[in-house]
Amino acid sequence: MRTLLLALGLFLTPACGDRDDDDSAGEGGDACDLARENQACPECYSGEVTCSYGDTDATAGSCGDCQARSALYQQLCDDGIADSRADIEAGTTCSDPVNPEG
């Protein structure tokens, strides 16, 4: 029961107040928001995926394109990309998963 309450508390914590601190917009803005929103990915493996936006690429073993997309958004945030959410989402492309094992 205690574990359930702890897990529930952790699940609800990001929802409380995260949208209120839009001061983060000055540090990566929408790219950082996308990175935070896309952190949680399912635990499966579809293959290696590369996601790209402009000159930035990220390759990761992914479930669909989740992990690679998450890594790309984090890289854009780290690089301080100030493009809008709409531009980033529209300009992001991801390859089909490639399974190196066959």
C-alpha positions, 0 to 999 in steps of 0.5 A, spaced: 500 500 500 505 504 501 508 503 495 502 504 491 501 511 495 508 513 493 507 511 486 501 515 485 504 521 488 510 521 483 505 520 478 501 526 480 507 531 482 509 533 475 501 534 473 501 539 479 505 546 477 509 544 471 504 548 467 505 554 471 512 555 471 512 557 464 519 561 466 522 555 463 521 558 456 527 562 456 531 556 457 530 552 451 522 554 451 518 549 447 523 544 445 524 543 453 517 542 454 517 537 449 523 533 452 519 533 459 513 531 456 516 525 452 520 522 457 516 516 459 516 511 453 514 504 453 518 498 455 519 495 448 524 494 442 522 495 435 529 497 433 534 502 432 530 509 430 533 516 428 529 522 429 531 529 426 530 536 426 534 541 422 541 539 423 540 535 429 539 527 429 538 522 435 539 515 434 536 510 440 533 503 440 526 505 441 519 502 442 516 505 435 520 512 435 519 514 442 526 513 445 529 516 439 524 522 439 525 523 446 532 524 445 532 528 439 527 533 443 532 533 449 538 535 445 534 540 442 533 543 449 540 542 451 542 546 444 537 552 446 533 551 440 528 557 440 523 554 435 516 554 436 513 547 438 509 547 432 515 548 428 519 542 432 513 537 431 512 539 424 519 538 422 521 532 426 522 526 422 523 519 424 526 513 420 522 506 421 525 502 426 531 497 424 532 491 427 540 490 427 539 482 429 534 481 423 
